[in-house]
Amino acid sequence: MSTPRKHPQSPSELEFQERDRFDMVYGTNTTTPLAKTGFHDIPNLAHGKAYMASWTSEIEKSFSLIHGILGKAFPLYSFIDIGCGKGKVPIVWRLECQRLGLKQRIIGIDYYPPFIELAQNNHHKVFGTPGEFICADAESINYGSLGSALITYLYNPFDDQIMNAALKALRRLPCIVIYNIPTHTDLLGQHGFELIHARSGKNQNQTTHIYANHPHRG
Ligand SMILES: C[S@@+](CC[C@H](N)C(=O)[O-])C[C@H]1O[C@@H](n2cnc3c(N)ncnc32)[C@H](O)[C@@H]1O
């Protein structure tokens, strides 16, 4: 979905442009935030953040940058949204792949089962298939079973304890990390990831760091 630019935009115009508009265009249900109150108890709930959807243009910008960096190697990577919630990021990523005629394995994982069903329904609305959404905890999933090289997407999903455990597993694979609202940036360096891109804007949703742990230029 292309994102028309109009300046200056008020916070509510931006919110509409970056969240509500996506659901209006595709008939999905991704915009409404969901607090953790009322969630049934699952391990690590205390370490996770509430659900909010990423901004559409932020996902598109990261896609374009990483496709540019990886070039022909792009399809060799699996894309994983770690803490996918209602599935907007894998859907936008697939739309971008489709626009450029690219094939890639695209996965969303979340530890809260109702999100997986919502994400599958949303994916079905856009593509007519449930997509690949897995109910799993970021701390314990076998990332190596998802691909031999990974592009991971994190929209501030959890605290430093889970982030540390996830990075400990991810560092064993060639991995690119897209970190939107980067909160525990010190851990990336500790696990051998190098910052390859940083951008920010007036809103915290416009702050994204991208890291890699291997030579990555295509
Ligand atoms: C801020 S939302 C991001 C949603 C989505 N990635 C996006 O950008 O639109 C964070 C998500 O991380 C999930 N989450 C938190 N802790 C998790 C864990 N340990 N394992 C898997 N998912 C987790 C939450 O259920 C929530 O859906």
The ligand as a Tripos MOL2 file, in Angstrom:
@<TRIPOS>MOLECULE
LIG
   27    29     1     0     0
SMALL
NO_CHARGES

@<TRIPOS>ATOM
      1 C1          3.8820   -3.9700   20.6490 C.3       1 LIG1
      2 S1          3.0880   -5.4850   20.0990 S.3       1 LIG1
      3 C2          3.7320   -5.5900   18.4500 C.3       1 LIG1
      4 C3          2.7720   -6.2010   17.4510 C.3       1 LIG1
      5 C4          3.2830   -6.3620   16.0300 C.3       1 LIG1
      6 N1          4.6280   -6.8820   15.9890 N.3       1 LIG1
      7 C5          3.2780   -5.0600   15.2690 C.2       1 LIG1
      8 O1          4.3480   -4.4440   15.1600 O.co2     1 LIG1
      9 O2          2.2180   -4.6400   14.7570 O.co2     1 LIG1
     10 C6          4.0210   -6.7010   21.0220 C.3       1 LIG1
     11 C7          3.5400   -8.1350   20.8480 C.3       1 LIG1
     12 O3          4.5160   -9.0120   21.4140 O.3       1 LIG1
     13 C8          3.8630  -10.1370   21.9550 C.3       1 LIG1
     14 N2          4.7660  -10.7750   22.9450 N.ar      1 LIG1
     15 C9          5.1620  -10.2840   24.1240 C.ar      1 LIG1
     16 N3          5.9840  -11.1460   24.7540 N.ar      1 LIG1
     17 C10         6.1310  -12.2250   23.9460 C.ar      1 LIG1
     18 C11         6.8680  -13.4440   24.0360 C.ar      1 LIG1
     19 N4          7.6190  -13.7460   25.1090 N.pl3     1 LIG1
     20 N5          6.8020  -14.3110   23.0010 N.ar      1 LIG1
     21 C12         6.0370  -14.0410   21.9080 C.ar      1 LIG1
     22 N6          5.3010  -12.9130   21.7780 N.ar      1 LIG1
     23 C13         5.3550  -11.9920   22.7760 C.ar      1 LIG1
     24 C14         2.5850   -9.5350   22.5540 C.3       1 LIG1
     25 O4          1.5500  -10.5140   22.7210 O.3       1 LIG1
     26 C15         2.2230   -8.4660   21.5210 C.3       1 LIG1
     27 O5          1.3360   -8.9790   20.5500 O.3       1 LIG1
@<TRIPOS>BOND
     1     1     2 1
     2     2     3 1
     3     2    10 1
     4     3     4 1
     5     4     5 1
     6     5     6 1
     7     5     7 1
     8     7     8 2
     9     7     9 1
    10    10    11 1
    11    11    12 1
    12    11    26 1
    13    12    13 1
    14    13    14 1
    15    13    24 1
    16    14    15 ar
    17    14    23 ar
    18    15    16 ar
    19    16    17 ar
    20    17    18 ar
    21    17    23 ar
    22    18    19 1
    23    18    20 ar
    24    20    21 ar
    25    21    22 ar
    26    22    23 ar
    27    24    25 1
    28    24    26 1
    29    26    27 1
@<TRIPOS>SUBSTRUCTURE
     1 LIG1         1 GROUP 0 **** ****
